[in-house]
Amino acid sequence: MADPSPNDKRAQLLQDEKWLNGGESALRNANEGDPTPTAAAANETLQTIAGMMGNVLE
């Protein structure tokens, strides 16, 4: 399957963030091109996963 175009990816990220944040902030962030909320959430998720993996390996 081909990778979605950047516009499709942006639309999906916007939809995901609307669902998480109730809409307004997601739309504002998308219009400003501010990736911070999504990047922060992704970083937190990765840290959580890394922590779980560390617990399993101990």
N, C-alpha and C positions, 0 to 999 in steps of 0.2 A: 504494500500500500504506500502510495506517495505521501511525503510529508505535507501537512497542511500549509497553506500559504501563510506568510506573516500576519495578514489581515484576519485569517481564520483563527490563528493562535491568539491574537489580540482579542478577538470577539469572545473566544472561550474563556480567556483569563478574566475579561470584564464580566462575563456572566457568572463565573465562579465567585468573583469578589462581590458582585451585587448580592448574591445569595448569602455570603458570609456577613456582609456589612450593612445590609438593608437598602442598598441602592445608591443613595446620594453620594456618599464618600467615594464609592467605586467609580461612579461616572466622573466626578471631579478629578480623581487621580488619573483616570484614563485620558481625560482631556489635557491634563498638564504633563502627561508622560512621566509621572512620578512612580517609580517601581518600588518604593520603600516598603509599603505595607505587605506586598506580596513577597518581596525578598526577605523581609524580617520573619514572616510566617514560615517560609521555606527553610530558612536558617534554623529556626527553632525546631522544626520537624526533623531536620537532619541531625541536630544535636541530640534530640530525644532518641532517634534510631541508633545513633552511635553509642549512647549511654546504655541502651538495651543490649546492644551487641557486646559491649564491654562486660555487662553482667553475665551474659551467657558464657563468655570465654573465661571468666575467672574460676 
